[in-house]
Amino acid sequence: MGEYPTSSTVVTPASTPSASSPPAESEASAEFFTYHALGNDYVVVDPRGSDFTPGPAAVRLLCDRHFGVGADGVLLGPLGTPEAGEPVRLRMFNSDGTECEKSGNGLRMFALHLAETYGEPWSGDEEFPLRTAAGDVPVRILDLASGTVQVGMGRPEFGEPGESLDVGGRRLAVTTVHNGNPHAVVPLTEISAGLARELGPLIAGHTRFPGRTNVQFLAIVDRRTIAIEVYERGAGYTLASGSSACAAAAAAHTLGLTGPDVEVRMPGGRIDVSIAADGSVTMTGTAERISSGRFSPVFRNKLETAR
């Protein structure tokens, strides 16, 4: 697991505040920000710049890549005034409008948003908590310049290892993992985007998972490296997913296929995952701001009236 690269130039840059400076005026008036983490992109709607609270239909419109801003999901927050030492609340939404309990990539993007937009204490190297629908999550900015963020994903729960599942005329061995979100990890000799697009929706909507599940197709590279293809229950095929990377790494370790520290390779990039002796999982990866802006009056009206 090597060093993380420095982030490339953002499309519409916004200045990063120093430890003592307030957010720039342009950022204070921004209604939305866009971020990506290894190609998994989200729109951040910050209530400080907008009183708009997206419902499911508005989320779908925001995420539409032809008629909206375009994203895999929406992060709404911080909810309430962020205070040092107190959990910062946010809500997370999938592109289909459903609410997400916990997104590993989303947490890294939102932590970076706090650091870049609000400055200290969130821009320092001290751990601080984010409050999600799945509970509080500790995060830490390891390197603000490169957008490297560490997230404590907690101790996952496992179903029966290697449970048999009949899907699309194939019998697959599936290990279920819950780390705030439900996951079904499928170890295979070979994986591909085509396979994930074909079998992902069949597994995600299988009767075994009445609430639907995220799916990871897992290939073991060596004891310290795995590769995955991801199909998310609320966003479909995805270039990268932090919670999926953690679920796959935890499943691989539980199955005895890897050690406790692994590099997880995805089409969008890589994440480092470490599993402690007590089973708790820590994820480290990068995120990057792409742009910030305001909605046009016409589009804002569409968002507010979306049903």
N, C-alpha and C positions, 0 to 999 in steps of 0.2 A: 504494500500500500504506500504509494508515493506521495509527494507533496501536491497540494492543490494549486492549480494555475490561477493567475490573476484574472479577474473578470475582464471581458472585452468591453469596449465602449458602448454605452447604452444608446438607444435610438433617440430618446428625448431626455437628456440628462437633467437631473435635479441635484443641486449641491448637497453634499453631506455635511450636516452641522458638526461643528467642533464640540468638545466636551462642555463648553460654557455658552455656546451660541444657541438662540432660539431657532425654530424652523424658518426657512426662507419664506418671504411673503407669498411667492408663487406657489410653494408647496402648501401653505396654510389655506389657500383658496382652491386647491385642487379638489375635485369631487371624486376622482378615482385615480388609481395607480395600477400599472400592470407589472407583473413580475413573472419570472420563470425559474424553475429549479430543474435543470437537466432536460429542458424541453417541455416539462409539465407546467403549463402557464395558468395564472390566476389573475382576476381583477380584484384589487383591494378597494372597497368602498369605505372611506374613512368618514365617520359621522362629524368630525371636526369641520370638514369642508362641505358636507352635504347632509341634509336632513332626510334624504331618501333612504327608506328601508326596503330592500328588495324582497318581494314575495316569489313563489315558485315560477310564475310566468315571467316576471321581470328578470329573474336569474337566467332562465332559458334564453331570453332575448339578449341580455348582456353577453352571454357566452356564444351566441350565434356568430360564426365566422364570416357570414355574408351580410347579415342585417344588423349586427351589433358590434361590440368591441372585439369579441372573439376570445375564448378562453376555455380551459378545462374545468373551471370552477370559479367561485366567488368567495372572498373573505370579507366579512363585515366586522369592522372594529378599528380602534379599540372602543368597546362599549362602556360608557362612563369615562370619567377623567382618570387617566392612568396615574397611579401613585407609586412612588418608589417603595419597594418591599411588599407590595400587594399584588395579587394575581391580576393580570391584564386580561379582560374578557374579550372573546371574539366568537363569531359564528362562522361555520364553514358550509358551503353549498356545492353540490355536484352540478355539472352542466345540465343535467336533466331536471333541475329544480329541487331535488331532494336534499335534505340537510345531512351533512356528514358529521359523524361523531368526532373523528380525529384523522387528520391528514398529515403525514410526516413531512412531505414537501411543503404543504400549506403552512405548517408551523415554522419551517425554516424561512419561508418567504415573509411571513408576518413578523417574525422576530427581527429580520433585516429591515422591514418597514419601520418598526418602532425605533430601531437604532438610527436609521438614516433620517427619519422625519422628526423624531422627538429628542434625539441626542441622549445625554446622560440622564439616568444611570444605565439605560438600555444599550448604549453604544460602547460601554466598557467591557471588561472581560469577566465580570461577575455574573453568576447564574441568576436568572430571574424566572418567575413562573408565569405561564400562560394558562388561562382557564378555558377549557373546551367543554363540549357536551359530554365528553367521556371523563372529565375530571381535570385536575391541574397537571401541567406538564413542565418540567424544568428545561430551560434552554440557556444557551450561552453563546455569545458572539466570540468565536475564536480569532477571527481576522476580518475586520470590517472592510478593508480594501478589496479583498478577494471574495467577500460575501460568504465566508466559511462559518457555518453554524452547527453547534452540537445540540442534539435533542435527546432527552431521556424518555424512552418510549415505554418504560415500565416492564413488568413481568407478564409475558403472554400466557394464555391458557390454551391447552392442546386437547384435541379430540383423539380418537383412536388412531395411532400411526398407521399409515398405509391402508386406510379404509377403501374397500372396493366400490367403484362407482361406474355404472354403465352409461356411456355417453356417445352418441353418434356412431353406434355400432362397435365401440371400443370399450374394453374394461380397463379403467384407470385406477391406480393406487393414489389415493388422495389423503393428505394430512391437513386437518382443519386447525386453524390458529385464530385466536381472538386477542388482539392487542389494542382494543378500543374500537376496532372495526373487525368484521368477520372476513376470514381469508380461507381459501382452499388451495393448498400447494400441491402441485402435480410434478413429481420428479420424472424426467424423461432423458433418454440418451441424446436426443436432438430436439431443439426447439427452434421456432421461427415466428415471425410476425403473422404469417399466413395461418399457422396452426392456432395461434392465440385468437385471431379474428374468427376462425372457424369454430373451435371448441369452447372458447371463452364464454360466449353468450349462452351456450347450452349448459355449461356448468354453473354459471352465475344464476341462471333461472331454473335450475334443477329442483325437482320436488324435495330433494334432500335439504334444500336451503330455502325454506318458506319466506324468509326475509331477504332473499338474494345474498350473494356473496361476491367478494373480489376474488380473482383467480390469478395465480402465479404459476407459469410453466418454468420449471427449474432444471438447469443442467449444471452438473458439477464439473468445474474446470480442474481444480486440485483442492487440497485440504484448506487452502486459504482464499480460494476464489470460486465464486459461483456466477452464473449468468441466468437472467430471468427475462421472460416476456410477460407483460401484464395486461389483463383485461379487468377494468374496474366496473363494478355493478352500476355506478351512476354516471360514468363518463365513457365507457367503452374501451377500445384499445388505447393504451397510453404509453408514451415514450419512456416514462420513469414514474416511480411511485415510492415515496419514502417508507410508508407503513407496509407496503408490499415487500420492499427490500428487507425490512426487519422481520416480517413474517416468514419469508423464504429462508433467511439466514437462521432464524430460530428453529424452523422445521428441519433444515439440513443438519444442524448441530444435534438436535434431539434424535434424529435418525442415525447418528453416528457417521455422517458423510463428511463433516468438516470439523475444524477446531472452533474455538470460541471467537476468534477474530477473523473476519472475512471481508474481502472486497466484493461488492455486489455490482456486476456489470449489467447495464440496461442499454437499449438503443440510444437513449438520451445522454448517457454518461454513467458515472459510477458513484457509489456511496460506500463508506466504510462502516461496518457494523461490528460492535463488540458485545459479547455476552458475558456477564459477570458470573461469579460462582453461585449466586443466589438465583440466577436465571434472568435477571433484569437486563434489558437491551438498551444500548446507546448507539445513536446514529450520528454520523458526521458527514456533511456534504455542503455544497455551495448553492447559493441562490443569487439572483441578479435582478435589479430593477430595469425595466425596459422603458417605461414612459409614465407621465402623469398628465392629467388634463381635466377638462370640464365637458359635461354633456351639452350638446346643442339643445336649445329650447324645444325643438320638435322631437328629438330623441328622448329627452327627459320626460316629455308628456306621454310618449309611448310607454316608457318604463312605468310611469305612475298609473297608467290606465290598463296595463297589461293584465289579462285575465286568462 
